[in-house]
């Protein structure tokens, strides 16, 4: 039998070189199932050398063969997924170093072991996250670094595609977390330096600080008491859900503000001019925890200088709160034994001849509202705060005055009484108008010429104004009632210093 007759007998499946009655050299072979077709080099009847194996669905391999197997370097394309691999093979499997370009746009460059990512490599996934590090069983496992699409960077441990163990995450906004991880969440001991300036160090659970602050608490009870035109101090704690102070948290920014109760003007008000004024001065009230709304009231801060000739006076502690003042205190207003619960205070307005406290000192002794305070070890303190004189045409007081005026008019008190009330209200409005510019620090007159802060009940509010909010969760505001008490005439002979003894 001649060689040509052998080729003719095998021509249905193979066309190419034959040696010793075996396919040897270069040839084209179509498999009997017609799904596969090979064109390339042969040796002793087996695919060997360089060749291309094509599949009927459009997939193919082109590269090195050894003893009939895909082995060595080559290029593999999968038509069903669109994946393309270029690299090393062993026994038909991806094995060694290679580059896989996935059909979904992701890309891996690194080590493979029998078809799986194994060892060290670089992966750019379809979301745009770039990972470089160790792989096991096709997943990120071991030590690695990831740069997220938004710019955040993580470096640390991984287990089965999850951040686990110790790691450092650097956010694109400048925040940094370093500590323990579990299932890609902060879990265990760790510390965070937030871009807002907040620093928390302690335990974390499921991505949240286990001992972190959940509320703002104003110390001193539900009601604080202060005498007219006296400075006071507001002390604040950040507490967790268990009511414990969060000493491991620092840097939140707190804002102190005040308000007075919002009162609706009844439709029966007869003064058209007054109604128009109220409409023009309309201010949106804010809710409180007391079940009523408030309108903002201005605060100011007293710049105190120690008077060595007088010494420093203590903080008078009342039944419902505390008051920072060194003005003469009416007899009977200080609790017995308060000397052990006092704090130092410096410089305060003295009383005038009729026993009513007045603002004193030059305009340099005062400044606009107290600055926001940063929390240290879970605490913050606003010192030497005062209610400012009421602004001109202050809406809340205008409404109160009008209601009192109407109420007085309904009483059969006689014409003289009504005229006296009206005259008093007019004088009050004129006085408020004269002192507004001084609150901003522009007046050259003394605050001693201003009207006293009204006695009555105010609301103090402490807000978390940290920007941006720590972990996107600002704390709810805290409220306390501030009761302003007028001094008792004729009972100012005893000072706080004497009472504290």
GUDREN-887212 format. One record per residue: residue in one letter; x, y, z of N, C-alpha, C in turn. Coordinates in steps of 0.1 Angstrom, whole numbers, plus 5000, padded with zeros to 4 digits. Layout:
BEGIN
aXYZXYZXYZ...
end
This chain:
BEGIN
x500949885000500050005000500950125000x500650214991501550334989501050444999x501950545001501650655010500550735005x500450744991499350824986497950754989x497950624988496650554991496350575006x497350585015497050605029496450745031x496950845024496450975025494950975020x494750905010493350905004492450835014x492850735020491950665030491650755042x492550845046492350935058491951075053x491651095041491351235036490051285042x489151195046487851245052488051325064x489051285073489351355085490651435086x491551395078492951455079493551475065x494051595064494851625052496151685057x497251615054498551665058499551565057x500651595064501851505064501651375072x502251265066502151135073503551075073x503851015084505150955086504950825093x505350715088505150585094503750555097x502950595087501450575087500850655099x501450755104500950845114500950985110x500051065115500051205112501351265118x502051325110503351375114503751485105x504051605111504351725104503251825105x502851885094501751985094500551925088x499351955094498151895088496851955094x495751925087494451975092493651845095x493051845107492251735112490951785117x489851725111488451745115488051625123x487651645136487251535144485951475139x485751355142484551285137483251345142x483251415154482051475159481751615153x482751655145482651785137482651905145x482751895159482752015168484152075168x485151985168486552035169487252025155x488152115154489052105142490352155146x491452085142492752125146493652145133x494352255133495252275122496652315129x497652235125498952275131499952155130x500852155139501952055139501551925146x502051815140501851675146503151605148x503051515157504251425158503751285163x504151185155503751045159502251035162x501451105153499951085154499351175165x500051265172499551345182499851495179x498951575184499151725182500451755191x501351825184502651845191503351965184x503652065192504252185186503252305186x503252385176502352495175501052455167x499952495172498752465164497552555169x496452525162495152605166494052505166x493352505177492252415179490952505179x490052485169488852565168487652475172x486652545178485452485181484252545173x483252465172482152505163481452625168x481452655181480752775187481552905185x482752895180483553015178484753025188x484752935198485852935207487052875201x488252905206489452845200490652855210x491652775207492952785214493952795203x494952875205496152885196497352895204x498252795202499452805210500252675210x500852635221501752515221500952395225x501252285219500752155223501952055226x501651965235502651865238501951725240x502351635231501851495232500351495233x499751575224498251575223497551665232x498251725242497551815252497951965250x497052055254497352195254498352215265x499552255262500652265272501652365267x501952465276502952565272502252705272x502652785263502152925262501052925250x500052995253498953005242497953105245x496953115236495853205237494553125236x493653155246492453085247491253185247x490253155238489053245237487853165239x486953215248485653145250484553235244x483853175234482853255227481653285236x481253195245480053205253480153325263x481353345269481553445279482253575274x483053555263483853665258485153675265x485453575273486753585281487953545271x489053615274490253585266491453565275x492153455274493353435283494553415274x495653485279496853465272497953435283x498553315282499553275292499953135292x500253085303500752945304499552845306x499752725301498852615302499552485307x498752405313499252265316498052175315x498252075307497151965305495852035302x495852135294494652205290494052305299x494652325311494152415321495052535322x494452645326495252775329496152745341x497452755338498352715349499652785347x500052865357501252945356500853095356x501653175349501353315348500553345335x499553435337498853475325497953595327x497353635317496453755317495053715312x494053735320492653705316491953835315x491353855303490553965300489053915300x488253945310486953895311485953975302x484953905298483953965289483154085296x483054085309482354195316483254315318x484454315313485354425314486354415325x486254315333487354305344488554235338x489654245345490954195340491754145352x492454025349493353975359494653935353x495653975360497053945356497853895368x498253765366498853705377498953555376x499053485387499253345388497953265388x498053145380496853055380497352915384x496452845389496652695393495452615388x495652545377494652455371493252525370x493352645364492152715360491652815370x492252825382491852915392492953025395x492553145399493453245404494153195417x495353185417496053125429497453185429x497853245441499153305443498953455442x499953525436499953675436499453725422x498653825423498153885411497454015412x497054075401496454205400495054185394x493954235400492654225395491954355394x491454395382490654515381489254465378x488354475387487054415386486054505377x484954455375483954525366483454655372x483554675386483154795392484254905392x485454865388486554955387487454955399x487254855408488154845420489454765416x490554815420491854755416492454685428x492754555427493354485439494654415434x495654425443496854365441497354295453x497554165452497854085464497653935462x497453865473497353725472495953675469x495853555462494653495458494753345462x493553295465493453145468492053105464x492052995456490752935451489953045444x490553125436489953225427489453345435x489753355448489353475456490453545462x490253675466491253745473491453685487x492653655490492853575502494353595507x494553655519495853685524496053835525x497253875522497554025523497354085509x496754205509496554265496496154415498x496254485487495954625486494854645476x493854735479492754765470492554915469x492454965457492155095454490755095448x489755155455488355155450488155255439x487155245433486855325421486755475426x486155495438486055635443487355695449x488355615449489655665454490055615468x489155545475489455495488490555385486x491455375496492555275495492555185508x492555055506492654955517493954875516x494554855527495754765527495654675540x495654545538495554455550495154315546x494454245555494154105554492854085546x492753965539491653925532491353775535x490053745535489753595536488453585527x488653505516487553465507486853595502x487653685497487053805491486553915501x486753885514486253975524487454035532x487354165535488454225543488354165557x489354105562489354035575490754045581x490754055595491954075602492354215604x493554245604494054385605494154455592x493754585591493854655579493754805581x494154885571494055025571493255075559x492255155561491455215550491655365550x492155415539492355555537491255605528x490355685533489255735525489755855516x489055875505489455985496489156115502x488256125513488056255519489056285530x490056195532491056215542490956135555x489756075557489555995569490355875568x490755815580491655695581491055605592x490855485588490555375599491655275599x492155245611493155135612492655045624x492554915621492154825632491654695626x490854625633490354495630489154505621x489054395612487954385602487354245603x486054245600485354115598484254125588x484354045578483354045567483254185560x484454245558484554375552484054495560x483754475573483254585582484254605593x484254725598485054755610484554665622x485354585627484954495638486054455647x485954495660487054475669487654605673x488854595678489554715683490054795671x489754925670490255005659490155155663x490755235654490655385656490455445643x489655555643489355635631489655785634x490355835624490555985623489656035612x488556105616487656145606488056275599x487656295587488056425580487456545587x486456535595485856645602486656685615x487656595618488456625630488056535642x486956455640486556365651487556245651x487956205663488856085665488155995675x487955875670487355765679488355645680x488555605692489455485694488755395704x488455275700487755175708487255055700x486254995706485654875699484654915688x484654835678483654855667482854725665x481654745661480754625658479954655645x480154565635479454575623479554715616x480754765617481054895610480755025618x480255005631479855125639480655115652x481055235657481755235670480855185682x481255075688480455015699480355105711x481355185713481255285725481155425720x480655445708480555575703479355655708x479355785707478255865712476955845704x475855845711474555835705473655955709x474156035719473256145724474156255731x473656375731474256485738473456505751x474156515762473556535775474056665781x473156755785473556875792473456855807x474556875814474656845828473856955836x473456915848472757005857471256985858x470756885851469256865852468556925841x467156915842466356965831466157115831x466457175843466257325844467457385850x468057485843469157565849468557705853x469057755864468657885868469757985869x469458105864470458215864469858345867x470558435874469958565877470158655865x469258755864469258845853470658905850x471058905837472258965832473558905839x473458775842474658705848475158605838x476458595837477058485828476758345834x476758255826476558115831477358025822x477457895827478257795820477357675817x477557625805476857505801477857395798x477757285806478657175805477957055798x478656985789477956885780478756765780x478056645780478756515778478156445766x478956375759478556285749478456145755x477256075754477055955760476555845750x476855725753476355615745474955565749x474455465743473155415746472955375760x474055335766473955285780474155405790x474255525785474355635794475755655799x476755595793478155615797478855715788x479655795795480355905787481355835778x481455895765482255835755483655905755x484455855765485755915767486655895755x486455785747487255755736486955835723x486055935724485756005712486056155715x486756215705487156355705486856425692x486656555693486656635681485256675675x484156615680482856665675482756815678x482056885669481857025671480457055675x480257115687478957145692478657295692x477457335689477057475689475957495699x476157605706475257645717474357755711x473057745713472057845709470957855719x470157965718469057985728467858015720x466658005727465458045721464358075732x463258125727462158155736460958085730x459958055738458757985734458058055723x457657985712456958045701455458055705x454858175704453458195707452758245695x451658175691450858215680450058345684x450058435675449158555677447758525673x446858545682445458515679444858605668x443958545660443358625649442558745654x442258755667441458865673442258985675x443558985672444459095674443859215665x443759335672443059445665443959535658x445259525660446259615655446759575641x446259635630446659605617448159625615x448659745620450059775619450959665626x450459625638451259525645451259395638x450159355632450059235624451059235612x451059355605451959365594453459355598x453759415610455159405615455559265618x454659185624454859045628455058965615x454258995605454458925592455758955586x456259075586457559115580458659045588x458559025601459558975610459458825612x458658755603458358615605459658535605x459858455615460958365616460458225618x461058125611460557985612460957935626x460057895634460357835647460957695646x461657655656462357515656461757435667x461557305665460957215675461957195687x461457155698462257125710461756985715x462456935725462056815731460956835742x460456955744459556985754458056995749x457956965737456556965731456157095726x456957195725456657325719457757375711x457457475703458457535693459057655699x460257695694460957815699461357895687x461658025690462258115681463658155687x464558165678465958185683466158315690x466958315701467258425709468758445709x469358565708470758585707471558565720x472758505719473658485730474858575728x475558605739476858665738477858615748x479058645747480058585756480758705763x480958685776481658775785483158745785x483958845781485458835782485858875796x486258775804486458805818487958825821x488158915830489558945836489458925851x490458855856490458835871490758955878x489958985888490159105897490759045910x492059065911492759005922492359075936x491859195935491459265947490159195953x489359145944488059085948488158935949x489058875942489158725942488158675932x487958545933487058485924485858425932x484658435926483458395933483058255927x482458175935482058035931480858025922x480557915918479357875910478257845920x477257915920476157895929475257775923x475057675931474357555926472957565932x471957565923470557575927469957435927x468657425931468057295931467857225917x467857315907467557255894468657275884x469857335888470857355879472057425885x472757515877473857585882473957725876x474657815883474757955878476157995880x476858045869478158105871477958255873x478358305884478158445887478958485899x479458615899480058665912479258795916x478058805911477258915915476658875929x476258985936475558945949474358865947x474158755955473058665953472058695963x470758705959469658725969469658615980x469358655992469458566003468458446001x468858326004468058216004468058145990x468758195980468758135967469758025965x470758025974471857925973471657815983x471757695977471557575986472657565997x472257516008473157496019474157396014x475457416018476457316015476957336001x476657445994477057455980478457485979x479157515990480557545989481357435984x480957315986481657195981481457155967x480457225961480057195947480257315938x481157405941481357525933482457515924x482457605914483557625905483957775904x485157795901485657935901484958015889x484658145892484158235882484858365883x484958445873485658575873484858685867x484858805873484358925867482858905863x481958985869480558985865479959115867x478859145861478259285863477859305877x478159415883477659445897476259495896x475559495908474259545909474159695910x473059765905472959905906472259945919x471860065920471360115933470060055936x469160015926467859965930467859815930x469059755930469159605932469059525919x468759595907468759515895470059515888x470459395883471759375877471759445863x472859505860472959575847474259525840x474359535827475559515820476559625823x477859585825478859685828480059655821x480959755821482259745814482159795800x483359805793483359865780482959755770x482759795757482359705747483359595745x484659625748485659525746485559405756x484659415766484459315776483459205770x482859235759481859155753482159115739x481659005735481758975721480558895716x480358875703479158805698479158665703x478158585699477858455705479058365707x479058285717480258195720480558105708x481858085706482358005695481957855697x481757785686481557645687482657575695x482357465702483257395710483557255705x484757215705485157075701485156985714x484656865712484556775723485956715726x486256715739487556645743487156545753x487556415751487356305760485856295763x485056325754483556305756482956425763x483656535765483056655773483356785765x482456875767482657015762482057115772x482557235772482057335781481957475774x480857535776480657675771480657765783x481657845784481857925796481458075794x481058145805480858285805479858325794x478858245792477758275782476758365789x476158455781475058545786473958555775x472758565780471658605771471958755767x471858785754472058915750470858995752x470959135753469759215754468859185742x467559195744466559155733466759245721x466759185709466859265697465659355695x465859455687464759545684463659465676x462359505680461259435673461359285673x461859235685461959085686460559025686x460358935676458958885674458358825686x459058735693458458665704458058765715x458858865718458458955728457359055724x457359085711456259165705454959095707x454958965704453658895706453258885720x454258855729453958845743453458985748x454059095744453559225748452159255744x451859215731450559235726449559155733x449859035736448958945744448659005758x449759045764449559105778448759235777x448959305766448259435764446759405763x446459305755445059265753444459215766x445159135773444659085785444359185795x445359285796445159395806443959485802x443759495788442659575784441259515787x441259385788439959315792439659335806x440559365815440359375829439759515832x438859525841438259655844439259735854x440459765849441459825857441359975856x440560025847440560175846441460225835x441160345830441960395819443460425823x443660465835445060505839445960375838x445360265843446160135843446560095829x445560115820445760075806446860165799x446760295802447660385796449060355802x449160325814450460295820451160175814x450360065811450859945805451359975791x450560055783450960095770452260175769x452360265778453560345779454760265783x454560165792455660075796456159995784x455159945776455559865765456259945754x455860065752456560155743457960185747x458160215760459460235765460360115763x459759995765460559875764461059855750x460159885740460459865726461559965722x461460095727462460195724463860155730x463860095742465060055748465759945740x464959855736465459735728466059785715x465459885709465959945696467260005698x467460065710468760135712469960045714x469759925718470859845722471259735712x470459725701470759615691472059625685x472459745681473759755674474959715683x474759725696475859695705476159545705x475059465703475259325703476259275693x476259345681477259315671478559375673x478759455684480059515687480359645680x479359705674479559835667479259955675x478459935686478060055694479260105703x479260235704480260305713479760325727x478460295729477960325742478160205751x477960225764478160115774476960035775x477159905777476059815779475259845792x475859925800475159965812473860045809x473760105796472660185792471560095786x471759965785470859875778469759825788x468659775783467659715791468059575796x467659535807467959405813467359295804x468059175804467459055798466159025806x465158995799463858975805463958855814x463258855826463158745834462158645828x462258525831461358425825462058305821x461458225812461958095808462458095794x463658055792464258035778464657895776x465057865764465457725760466957735756x467757645761469157635756469257505748x469857515736469957405727471457385724x471857255724473257215720473057125708x473657165697473557085684474957035680x474856915674476056865667476156915653x477157005651477357075638478657025631x479156905635480256855629480056845614x481056895606480956895592482156835585x482056735577480756655575480456575588x479156525589478856455601479656325603x480056295615480856175618480056055614x480655975604479955855599478555875594x478356005589477056045583475856035593x476156045606475156035616475356145626x474756265624474856365634474056335646x474456375658473756345670472556435671x471456385677470256475679470556585689x469956695687470256815696469756785710x470356845720469956835734469356975739x468356965747467657085752467657095767x467657215772467457235787466757365788x465857375799465257505802466157595810x466257725806467057825814466057925820x465957925833465058015840465858135845x465458245840466158375844465358435855x465958455866465358505879465758645882x464858735884465258875888465658875903x466758955906467158955920466159015929x466158975942465159025952465659155957x464959255956465359385960465559395975x466659455979466859465993467459346000x467859245992468359125998469659085992x470459185988471759155981472959175991x472659186004473759216013474759096014x474358976011475158866012475658815998x476958795997477458755984477558595984x477858545972477958405970479158345979x480158425980481258385988480858356003x480058446008479558426022478658306023x477758286013476858176013477558046012x478558046004479357916002480057876014x480257966024480957926036479957866046
end
